[in-house]
Amino acid sequence: MDLLWYLSRIPGARGLWQRYPVGSIPDRVRFGIWPRPHYAYGVNFAADLANNLGLREVCVIEFGVAGGNGLLALEDCAGRIGNHYGVKVHVWGFDAGVGLPLPIDYRDFPHLWGEGDYVMDVAALKARLRSAQLILGDIAETIPEFLQRAGVPPIGFVSFDLDYYSSTTAALKIFEGPQGSRLPRTLCYFDDIIWPEAACHSEYTGELLAIAEYNMAHETCKVAKVANFRWTRAHAAEWNEQIYAHHDFTHPLYNVKLRASEQLHLKP
Ligand SMILES: C[S@@+](CC[C@H](N)C(=O)[O-])C[C@H]1O[C@@H](n2cnc3c(N)ncnc32)[C@H](O)[C@@H]1O
């Protein structure tokens, strides 16, 4: 524990810090001093890993944009955190633009969501975006096209917020491009595995089912919860339970050592 950790525990201190977000990028990420701390953590993970691997560009994605508040937050994180590492962080948002499609069956929670929920005001959002790119259309069609594009840097962070099992299954195809299209470990945030309570989330429906099926179908790639993640945080928060990583175990960069060697000598 350091001085900052003790200071951050003074009642009201973190609220004040959120209001006046001063300090270094790593400190703000460590203490979650961002409007969407999970996005800051994901972008930081991607930029830091890219930097350690000697890459100067990386790509981060939001699946499910709706009004666009998340995409704007992601764009802000990408600019600030990318500058800190000297890595250009490209941002893409994928959305139908016309709201949710029809649920396919019980696996998409038709008791909670339905066709046309979360319609986007495309013109209003485009007017606010500075660097992020919006890809409109059903992701079952837009992802294969995206993976064919030349010059897209490797993917380092993905936020999944598509509500449905069927859409998340389609979104996970983002990891079926060539190995150069992603970092060896891609940080993932899954929005729809806690709320709403009435979903009673389990591995039989929704995002958790899509993850389970992806893992069954892929021998050397896995989407796995980052175990005990909350204990790595200066302040535990709900989003800590929603952090996963896509592992590509045969990726040519998977085994690159990221830290200097350490020794633990016997004390005299
Ligand atoms: C809950 S909203 C996203 C909210 C947003 N991430 C935020 O934080 O403000 C879910 C979005 O997923 C999109 N979506 C769901 N299934 C889709 C699909 N198959 N193709 C494209 N977009 C889809 C919907 O259009 C909707 O806007």
The ligand as a MOL file (V3000), in Angstrom:
LIG
                    3D

  0  0  0     0  0            999 V3000
M  V30 BEGIN CTAB
M  V30 COUNTS 27 29 0 0 0
M  V30 BEGIN ATOM
M  V30 1 C -27.4500 -1.8270 -24.8300 0
M  V30 2 S -27.1270 -1.1720 -26.3670 0 CHG=1
M  V30 3 C -25.4300 -0.6360 -26.2730 0
M  V30 4 C -25.1650 0.4520 -25.2590 0
M  V30 5 C -23.8050 1.1320 -25.3490 0
M  V30 6 N -22.7130 0.2020 -25.3160 0
M  V30 7 C -23.6190 2.1360 -24.2230 0
M  V30 8 O -22.8130 1.8660 -23.3220 0
M  V30 9 O -24.2510 3.1760 -24.2350 0 CHG=-1
M  V30 10 C -27.0750 -2.5820 -27.4090 0
M  V30 11 C -26.8320 -2.2720 -28.8710 0
M  V30 12 O -26.4840 -3.4660 -29.5570 0
M  V30 13 C -26.8620 -3.3360 -30.9060 0
M  V30 14 N -26.9650 -4.6830 -31.5160 0
M  V30 15 C -27.4820 -5.8080 -30.9670 0
M  V30 16 N -27.4110 -6.8250 -31.8440 0
M  V30 17 C -26.8240 -6.3480 -32.9700 0
M  V30 18 C -26.4420 -6.9210 -34.2060 0
M  V30 19 N -26.6930 -8.2160 -34.5010 0
M  V30 20 N -25.8210 -6.1410 -35.1150 0
M  V30 21 C -25.5550 -4.8380 -34.8430 0
M  V30 22 N -25.8970 -4.2370 -33.6730 0
M  V30 23 C -26.5260 -4.9670 -32.7510 0
M  V30 24 C -28.1880 -2.6130 -30.8410 0
M  V30 25 O -28.4130 -1.8820 -32.0480 0
M  V30 26 C -28.0370 -1.7090 -29.6140 0
M  V30 27 O -27.7800 -0.3830 -29.9900 0
M  V30 END ATOM
M  V30 BEGIN BOND
M  V30 1 1 1 2
M  V30 2 1 2 3
M  V30 3 1 2 10
M  V30 4 1 3 4
M  V30 5 1 4 5
M  V30 6 1 5 6
M  V30 7 1 5 7
M  V30 8 2 7 8
M  V30 9 1 7 9
M  V30 10 1 10 11
M  V30 11 1 11 12
M  V30 12 1 11 26
M  V30 13 1 12 13
M  V30 14 1 13 14
M  V30 15 1 13 24
M  V30 16 1 14 15
M  V30 17 1 14 23
M  V30 18 2 15 16
M  V30 19 1 16 17
M  V30 20 1 17 18
M  V30 21 2 17 23
M  V30 22 1 18 19
M  V30 23 2 18 20
M  V30 24 1 20 21
M  V30 25 2 21 22
M  V30 26 1 22 23
M  V30 27 1 24 25
M  V30 28 1 24 26
M  V30 29 1 26 27
M  V30 END BOND
M  V30 END CTAB
M  END
